[in-house]
Amino acid sequence: MRNDQPLHIVVLIDALGWPCVERYRFLADELPYRQPLRTVLGYSSGAIPTILTGSTPAFHGHWNLFYFDPSGSPFRWLRGLQFLPDAVLEHRITKKVLKEMGRHLFGLGPLFECCVSPRFLPWFNWVERRNIYGPRGIDPVPSIFDNLAKRQVPYQVYTYHDLTDQQILRKAKKDLQGSAAKFFFIYLSELDGVLHFQDLDSEGVGHRLSWYEAELQGLLRTAQKSSSNVTFMICSDHGMTPVKHRFDLVKEITATGLSMPGDYLAVYDSTMGRFWFFNEGTREKITALLAALPCGRILPDAELEQLGIFFPDRRYGELIFLLHPGWLIAQGDFNGKGWNPTGMHGYHPADPYSDAVFLSNRSPASEMHTIADLYPMMAEAACGVSHE
């Protein structure tokens, strides 16, 4: 039976960028209030907690997945096995065992992956130990789910942790017809994988977006049958930038003859290298090398502060080397030789392709500029409170 009780639906579509929305006029008739939102520098591991809390990574603590923590690393016992050859430490079975130990023995959560080499893993910890889509998931910073629980607002959450995008949409549509929930948070993750390997104008991207559009139109119609007071919003964490150039940063650093972990440590993500130094000579040598490279630049502390990703304890890197938009680290910790995407994210937020989106059937209560502005809008609509 249709009622006039407020019903709020938030759909987070991973990697749905503003250029994509404009190119395909995605749900333009149903969601007329639409604009780009500036993302945070980095990946979903920092962007989504920013959406859920309304605060920067420097405040909520989540940025990249691995951070420097030699005294607290659950794998610090591996330092006693440094004598083992790479054929043993780097073996796929070793990595699989460490992954399972991390997930089930050390409490690192079901998403832990042994991306950093086991030889260097003893110096690192994993940030996303809890399910960030539930109460206390980003503790001690409250998220939208903490606010909902505190005010006893019934809600439903759907993520890739349990279901595919198709299963999520099917279940959400069914729940809308019988659930007492007033707030639905739906995270659709699979577009990210499509955009990594297909150009924006490709038939595959167009087909996938048409499918999302039809499914979400059906979801909106189902919601409107349940309530005459529906707020329907689509947002994203970042966009996707076309990859034009590749650079083997690992090869350049290795050629210096410096050693890990004796002289320095590094984590190589797809679009950035993060470094920690154990003597001044190493710092000077690597800094000089990076400063001369054409593919990116070192981010100064003042810029890190301005971007909301400066950590005084340097847990995420004493030096951050960011690639220019469209460049990709040829092979690193989170990608191997088979990783050859045509699209990537994790560049500077000023890159237009990196813009996230806000699409809604209702005008937002206040101006929105960044993905952090999504939180106060959700909190005020669902909980009747302003940003806390």
C-alpha positions in Angstrom: 0.0 0.0 0.0 1.3 3.4 -1.0 2.0 5.9 1.9 3.5 9.3 2.4 6.3 8.3 4.7 9.7 9.5 3.5 11.8 6.9 1.6 15.4 7.6 0.9 17.4 5.6 -1.7 21.1 6.2 -2.2 22.8 4.3 -5.0 26.6 4.4 -5.1 28.0 3.3 -8.5 31.7 2.7 -8.4 33.7 4.7 -11.1 30.7 6.4 -12.6 32.4 9.7 -13.7 30.9 13.0 -14.8 32.1 12.6 -18.4 30.3 9.2 -18.5 27.1 10.7 -17.2 27.2 13.6 -19.7 28.1 11.3 -22.6 25.2 9.0 -22.1 22.7 11.4 -20.4 22.4 8.8 -17.8 18.9 8.9 -16.2 18.6 12.6 -17.2 14.8 12.6 -17.2 14.4 10.8 -13.9 17.2 12.7 -12.0 17.3 16.3 -13.2 19.4 17.6 -10.3 22.9 16.6 -11.4 26.5 17.9 -11.0 30.1 16.8 -10.9 31.7 16.3 -7.5 35.4 16.6 -6.8 36.8 13.3 -5.4 39.8 12.7 -3.1 43.2 11.8 -4.3 43.6 8.1 -4.2 41.3 5.1 -4.5 37.9 3.8 -3.3 39.6 2.9 0.0 39.8 6.6 0.8 36.9 8.0 -1.2 34.1 5.8 0.1 34.9 6.4 3.8 34.9 10.1 2.9 31.4 9.8 1.4 30.1 7.8 4.4 31.6 10.2 7.1 31.7 13.6 5.3 35.3 14.1 6.5 38.7 13.9 4.8 41.0 10.8 4.9 43.3 12.8 7.2 40.4 12.9 9.7 38.7 9.5 9.3 42.1 7.7 8.9 41.3 5.6 5.8 43.4 6.3 2.7 45.3 3.5 1.0 44.8 0.0 2.2 48.4 -0.7 3.4 50.1 1.7 5.9 53.5 1.6 7.6 53.2 0.1 11.1 56.3 -2.0 12.0 55.4 -2.4 15.6 51.7 -3.2 15.0 52.0 -5.3 11.9 50.2 -8.7 12.4 52.9 -10.2 10.1 56.0 -8.9 12.0 56.9 -12.5 12.8 57.8 -12.9 9.1 61.0 -10.9 9.8 62.5 -14.0 11.3 62.0 -15.7 7.9 63.9 -13.2 5.8 66.6 -15.9 5.1 64.1 -17.8 2.9 64.6 -17.3 -0.9 62.1 -15.4 -3.1 61.1 -18.8 -4.6 59.5 -19.6 -1.2 58.4 -16.2 0.1 56.9 -15.0 -3.2 55.3 -18.3 -4.1 51.5 -18.1 -4.8 50.8 -20.8 -2.1 52.7 -18.7 0.4 50.7 -15.6 -0.5 47.4 -17.6 -0.3 48.3 -18.9 3.1 49.1 -15.4 4.3 45.9 -14.1 2.9 43.8 -16.6 4.7 45.8 -16.0 7.9 45.1 -12.3 7.6 41.4 -12.8 7.1 40.7 -15.5 9.6 43.5 -15.4 12.2 44.6 -11.8 12.5 41.2 -10.2 12.1 42.0 -8.1 9.0 38.6 -8.7 7.5 37.2 -10.6 4.5 38.7 -8.3 1.9 42.4 -8.6 2.9 44.7 -9.4 0.0 48.5 -10.1 0.2 49.4 -7.4 -2.3 52.6 -6.3 -0.7 55.5 -8.8 -1.0 55.6 -11.2 1.9 59.3 -10.1 2.4 58.1 -6.6 3.2 54.7 -7.4 4.7 56.1 -7.4 8.3 56.4 -3.6 8.2 52.8 -2.9 7.1 49.2 -3.1 8.5 45.8 -3.1 6.8 43.4 -0.3 7.3 40.0 -1.8 6.4 39.5 -4.4 9.1 35.8 -3.8 9.7 32.8 -3.6 7.3 32.7 0.1 6.6 29.0 -0.3 5.5 27.8 -0.9 9.1 27.9 0.8 12.5 31.4 1.5 13.8 32.9 0.5 10.5 35.1 3.6 10.4 35.3 3.9 14.2 36.0 6.3 15.9 34.6 8.6 13.2 30.8 8.2 12.9 29.4 7.3 9.5 25.9 7.6 8.1 25.2 4.1 9.4 26.1 5.1 12.9 23.7 8.0 12.7 21.0 5.8 11.4 21.5 3.3 14.2 21.7 6.0 16.8 18.4 7.4 15.7 16.8 4.0 15.2 16.1 4.7 11.6 15.5 1.3 9.9 17.8 0.8 6.9 19.0 -1.7 4.4 22.5 -2.0 2.9 23.5 -4.0 -0.2 27.2 -4.4 -1.3 29.5 -6.7 -3.3 30.5 -8.3 -0.1 27.6 -10.7 -0.5 25.9 -10.2 -3.9 26.5 -9.3 -7.6 25.1 -6.1 -9.0 22.2 -7.9 -10.6 21.4 -9.8 -7.4 21.6 -6.6 -5.4 19.1 -4.8 -7.6 16.7 -7.7 -7.6 16.8 -8.0 -3.9 16.5 -4.3 -3.3 13.4 -4.1 -5.5 11.8 -7.0 -3.6 12.7 -5.5 -0.2 11.1 -2.1 -1.2 7.8 -3.8 -1.5 7.8 -5.3 2.0 10.6 -3.9 4.2 10.1 -1.4 7.0 13.4 0.3 6.1 13.3 4.0 5.3 16.8 4.3 4.1 18.3 2.1 1.4 22.1 2.2 0.6 22.9 0.3 -2.6 26.5 -0.1 -3.7 27.0 -1.3 -7.3 30.7 -2.1 -7.9 30.9 -3.8 -11.3 31.0 -0.7 -13.6 34.5 -0.1 -12.3 35.7 -3.3 -13.9 34.1 -2.5 -17.3 35.6 1.0 -17.4 39.1 -0.3 -16.6 39.1 -2.3 -19.9 36.7 -0.6 -22.3 36.8 3.0 -23.7 34.0 5.4 -22.7 32.6 5.3 -26.2 32.7 1.5 -26.6 29.7 -0.6 -27.2 30.3 -2.5 -24.0 30.2 0.6 -21.8 27.0 1.8 -23.6 25.4 -1.6 -23.2 26.3 -1.8 -19.5 25.0 1.8 -18.7 21.7 1.0 -20.6 21.3 -2.0 -18.4 21.9 0.0 -15.2 19.6 2.7 -16.4 16.7 0.3 -17.0 17.2 -1.5 -13.7 17.4 1.8 -11.7 14.3 3.1 -13.5 12.5 0.0 -12.4 13.8 0.4 -8.8 12.6 4.0 -8.7 9.1 3.0 -10.0 8.9 0.3 -7.4 9.9 2.8 -4.7 7.2 5.3 -5.9 4.6 2.6 -5.6 5.5 2.2 -1.9 5.7 5.9 -1.0 4.7 9.2 -2.5 7.7 10.8 -0.8 10.8 9.3 -2.4 14.2 10.8 -2.5 16.3 8.9 -5.1 20.0 9.7 -5.4 22.9 8.3 -7.4 26.5 9.1 -6.5 29.9 7.8 -7.2 33.4 7.7 -5.6 35.4 8.8 -8.6 35.6 8.7 -12.4 37.9 6.9 -14.8 40.8 8.4 -16.8 41.9 7.0 -20.2 45.4 5.4 -19.9 47.9 6.7 -22.5 51.3 6.0 -21.1 53.0 3.4 -18.9 56.2 3.8 -16.9 58.2 1.2 -15.1 58.8 3.1 -11.8 59.9 -0.1 -10.0 62.7 -0.7 -12.5 64.0 2.9 -12.2 64.1 2.7 -8.4 65.6 -0.7 -8.3 68.4 0.5 -10.7 69.7 2.8 -7.9 71.2 -0.3 -6.2 69.4 0.6 -3.0 67.8 -2.2 -1.1 64.5 -2.9 0.7 64.0 -3.1 3.6 67.6 -2.1 4.5 67.6 1.4 2.9 63.9 2.1 2.2 60.5 0.7 1.7 58.0 1.4 -1.0 54.5 0.5 -2.0 53.6 0.9 -5.6 50.0 1.5 -6.4 48.7 1.9 -10.0 49.1 5.7 -10.0 51.5 6.5 -7.2 54.6 5.3 -5.3 54.8 5.7 -1.5 58.2 5.7 0.1 59.8 5.4 3.6 63.5 6.1 4.1 65.9 4.7 6.7 68.9 7.0 6.0 69.4 10.5 4.6 71.5 9.3 1.7 68.7 7.1 0.4 66.1 9.8 0.8 68.3 12.3 -1.2 69.0 9.8 -4.0 65.4 8.6 -4.5 64.1 12.2 -4.2 66.5 13.4 -6.9 65.6 10.5 -9.2 61.8 11.1 -8.8 62.1 14.8 -9.3 63.7 14.3 -12.7 61.1 11.8 -14.0 58.6 13.0 -16.7 55.7 10.8 -15.6 54.7 12.4 -12.3 55.7 14.6 -9.4 56.4 14.6 -5.7 53.5 16.0 -3.7 54.7 18.6 -1.1 53.3 18.6 2.4 51.3 21.8 1.9 49.5 20.2 -1.0 48.8 17.0 0.9 47.3 19.1 3.7 45.1 21.0 1.1 44.0 17.7 -0.3 43.1 16.3 3.1 45.6 13.4 3.0 48.4 14.7 5.1 49.3 12.3 8.0 51.9 13.7 10.5 53.0 10.2 11.4 53.7 9.5 7.7 51.9 6.2 8.0 50.9 6.4 4.3 54.3 7.5 3.1 57.1 9.9 3.9 57.2 10.8 0.2 54.2 10.5 -2.2 55.1 10.4 -5.9 51.9 10.9 -8.0 51.7 10.1 -11.7 50.2 12.6 -14.1 46.7 11.8 -15.3 46.8 9.1 -18.0 50.1 7.6 -16.8 50.2 4.1 -15.2 52.9 2.3 -13.2 53.8 -0.6 -15.5 53.8 -3.1 -12.6 53.6 -2.7 -8.9 52.2 -4.3 -5.7 48.5 -4.1 -6.8 49.0 -5.1 -10.4 51.3 -7.6 -12.2 52.5 -8.1 -15.7 49.0 -9.1 -16.9 47.5 -5.8 -15.7 47.0 -3.6 -18.8 43.9 -1.4 -18.3 42.7 1.2 -20.8 41.3 3.3 -17.9 42.5 4.1 -14.4 41.6 6.2 -11.4 43.7 7.5 -8.5 45.0 10.6 -10.1 44.9 14.2 -8.8 41.3 15.4 -8.1 41.8 18.3 -10.5 41.8 15.8 -13.4 38.3 16.3 -15.0 38.0 12.6 -15.7 38.3 11.9 -12.0 35.1 13.8 -11.1 32.5 11.8 -9.3 28.8 12.6 -9.7 25.6 13.6 -7.8 22.3 12.8 -9.5 18.9 13.2 -7.8 15.2 13.6 -8.3 15.3 16.4 -5.7 17.4 19.5 -5.2 20.0 19.2 -2.5 19.4 21.3 0.6 22.8 23.0 0.4 25.6 23.5 -2.2 27.6 20.5 -3.1 31.2 20.6 -4.3 33.0 17.4 -3.2 32.1 13.8 -2.4 32.4 14.8 1.3 29.2 16.9 0.8 27.2 13.7 0.2 27.3 12.8 3.9 25.5 15.9 5.3 22.9 15.6 2.6 22.2 11.9 3.5 22.3 12.6 7.2 19.9 15.5 7.0 17.5 13.7 4.7 17.4 10.4 6.5 18.1 11.4 10.1 16.8 14.9 10.2 20.2 16.2 11.5 22.9 18.4 10.2 26.6 17.4 9.7 28.1 16.1 13.0 
